[in-house]
Amino acid sequence: MRETINQLDTDLFLWLNGLYAPWLDPAMVLITGRDVWIPFYALLIGWLAFRYRKQAIGIVLTLAVSVAISDQTTSALLKPLTHRLRPCHTPGLQKLIHPVLECGGLYGFASSHAANTFALATGLWLLLGRQYPVVRWVFLWAAIVSYSRIYVGAHYPLDVLTGAGIGVLTAWLCVTGYERLTRRSQQKPI
């Protein structure tokens, strides 16, 4: 069963990675980079501070904690535990893939990029989605960043899907905890 899943994952990876176009390579390198999104994060924090004032501290901390937990779950727990090689480090695949970047770390299960972007997208949606339905578009950003990891040859689709699931779950847990704490603090007499 495990071999069948791995083979299906490899076949899907090779198909998705094979959908490259030379003109798209620079865009995917940019999209997959972590530093390129710093202005987006700064604008988001600035907007939250402007819009929510003191409440922004709790919102930003909730988002940051969910991203940190998802990141550590994938990077510090799953990658060393599973030892699943990235496609670009798998000897039988190296000549079949379209690598765009240096390969990076040895292990790839699960994708930290997917976990982190989906944690942020889910946290924003759960916290602000009712008030600002446009926030749902952040999921498209998370999906594009996650796909970029397959495009550059760093992750299998199952790495990305698992990372996205971890991000969604950690955001849901963190937002649930934040909302409970907020309700408790509002119920206490002053």
ZIWOUR-V904969 format. One line per field, one symbol per residue. ss: DSSP state (~ for helix, > for strand, _ for the rest). psi: psi as a letter, one per 20 degrees, with the letter a starting at -180 (. if undefined). Layout:
# ZIWOUR-V904969
ss->???
psi->???
This chain:
# ZIWOUR-V904969
ss->_~~~~~~~~~~~~~~~~____~~~~~~~~~~~__~~~~~~~~~~~~~~~~~~__~~~~~~~~~~~~~~~~~~~~~~~~~~~~__>_~~~_________________>____~~~~~~~~~~~~~~~~~____~~~~~~~~~~~~~~~~~~~_____~~~~~~~~~~~~~~~~~~~~~~~~~~~~~~~___
psi->gghgggggggggghgghikrphhighghgghiqghhighggggggggggghichhhghggggggggggghghggghfgghghkoqqhiiogiihiirnphrqhbrgqiorohgggghhggggggghhihghnhihhihhggggggghhhggijhqqhhggggggggggghgggggggghggggghhhpq.
